[in-house]
Amino acid sequence: MTTMASRAPSLWGLIPLVSARKTVLLLTILSGILAQAATAAALSIGAWLVGSAVTGATPASLVPGFWWLGGLVLVAAIARWWQAHVSHDLAFALIEILQVGIYDGLERAAPGYVLGQRTGELAAVATADAELMEIFYAHTLGDYIGAVIVPLGALIALAAVNPWVALALLPFLPLLASVPFWLARRAGEQGRTLLTALGALNADVVEGIQGQRELAIFGFAQSYLHRLAVRSRSVAIEQRRYGSRSGLEQAAIDVLLALAVLTAAIVGIVLVSQGDLPLALFPLVIVLAGATLAPITEVTQTARKLGELRAGAARILSIIHQKPQVADHGRQAVPVETSVQFEHVGFGYGGGRGAVLRDLSLAIRPGETVALVGRSGAGKSTCANLLLRFWDAGSGAVRIGGVDVRDLPLGALRTLIAAVPQDVHLFNETVADNIRLGCPDASQAEVEQAARLAQAHDFILALPQGYDTICGERGARLSGGQRQRLAIARAILRDAPILILDEAVSNLDAENEQALHAAMTEVRRNRTVLVVAHRLSTIRSADRIVVLDAGRIVEEGRHEDLLARRGTYARLVAAPEVIA
């Protein structure tokens, strides 16, 4: 995450999101300026009232001032409330867009990019980092503009009362505004380090929760707890470093603010003693000095968090701007025929792992079931991934009905294919909703028919709420075989002309597997089926068996014919750890 963050756009890359909400941003800025100006004016009138009273003004002459004071306080309160309401409404709407954009970026770059990241870190970016941007959208953009306009107006008013006090105060304005930028580089580095440490801690916690069963089985729970404690300690160290630097900035701001007010007071006292400033105006001078400085000190509070903000923005934008794993520029019409061809396909996942497929050519006729077999790493699942266009072939082409899959719109391509992966993922939704993922508009009757074909209907009815039972996170409330049958039902419901079965029956017992095979015979009818399998019962039912070794096809044919050749396939069958 750190390397991708360092290459990401700066904090200002978040500004374009505001362009569609310029009116709301303008209202935020105007209400903030009005609140600050009304507050400064109310304080000024209050100071004038005090000065006038001290110098002997009659109560009757002060009554209009009190009316103005009350009115300005009311205006300031309403404007402040409105600014808070509008700015946070804007901020949370933009955070929602950011979070959707983060997921969209992950989806575009999946699965390659996601496989290289930790789930907990990605979750931290989508939640904690995105929520951190509330400071930027609600308290930075509008406040910074107000911190220029209001102090300028107060300084002009102060100059009108007495230019010497205004002149004495002038050097402190840029000094105060620049404090957060004195250590900006260190703040940026600390922000990146802190968010990276928090992301790593979050990732460890997520992995620990997901792996509690394994930790308990192997007696590693206490060791993992110690690991989390070490990780938490490192976060605390980074937070202390960040807080120390932030505290140093706050101390500098406090000192400069005190010096500025003290300077204004000393100059005012000297002017009063020399008769150049009426005593009645002395409190007004001090208040106007404060009004000049207050908005600047307000924004320096948020500016002190710029390190975290920049780091968080970098992590967010690095995901939002992720390049798609595959380009979706296809415009070809969906082919009517559903034959599948791999033409001289070469492919490697990169990262120094070498080639997975080497000049592989394979043609699957419409309605034919082809089983891919081979040792682990032979390239079986890679063929399925290339057909689904999770990755693109490095050389050669994958075609459906003669059309290169890269020339088809990605969404249209995937409507042609249903898949049952080896690692089934179920969402924390009802059983029916998980099956309906294959066809969101399916009726309950269609869902149940798909479950029957997948030999899942009976066990579903035995669940506490039947089809309305919540599956739990990743299907935790179901057995491995039950999860796999729901995935098969999902694929059946999709009713696509091409079916990919990647170890689809690996978690089924013999009885359920036999019943499912009978059902799948009907499901496979008139469909092009690509089977990745290790079970002999699944392989034998295929129309053709294709044997892969080191990314190349070394044999193909029917089960009996391949056994008779006494080649690679026969050796695989003889090795129970490969084909059972």
Secondary structure, DSSP 4 states (H G I P E B T S, - for coil): -HHHHHTS--GGGGGGGGGGGHHHHHHHHHHHHHHHHHHHHHHHHHHHHHHHHHTT--HHHHHHHHHHHHHHHHHHHHHHHHHHHHHHHHHHHHHHHHHHHHHHHHHHHTTHHHHTS-HHHHHHIIIIIHHHHHHHHHHTHHHHHHHHHHHHHHHHHHHHH-HHHHHHHTTHHHHHHHHHHHTHHHHHHHHHHHHHHHHHHHHHHHHHHHTHHHHHHTT-HHHHHHHHHHHHHHHHHHHHHHHHHHHHHHHHHHHHHHHHHHHHHHHHHHHHHTTSS-GGGHHHHHHHHHHHHHHHHHHHHHHTTHHHHHHHHHHHHHHHTPPPSS-----PPPPS---EEEEEEEEE-STT--EEEEEEEEEE-TT-EEEEE-STTSSHHHHHHHHTTSS--SEEEEEETTEEGGGS-HHHHHHTEEEE-SS----SSBHHHHHHTT-TT--HHHHHHHHHHTT-HHHHHTSTTGGG-B--GGGTTS-HHHHHHHHHHHHHHHT-SEEEEESTTTT--HHHHHHHHHHHHHHTTTSEEEEE---HHHHHTSSEEEEEETTEEEEEE-HHHHHHHTSHHHHHHH-TTT--
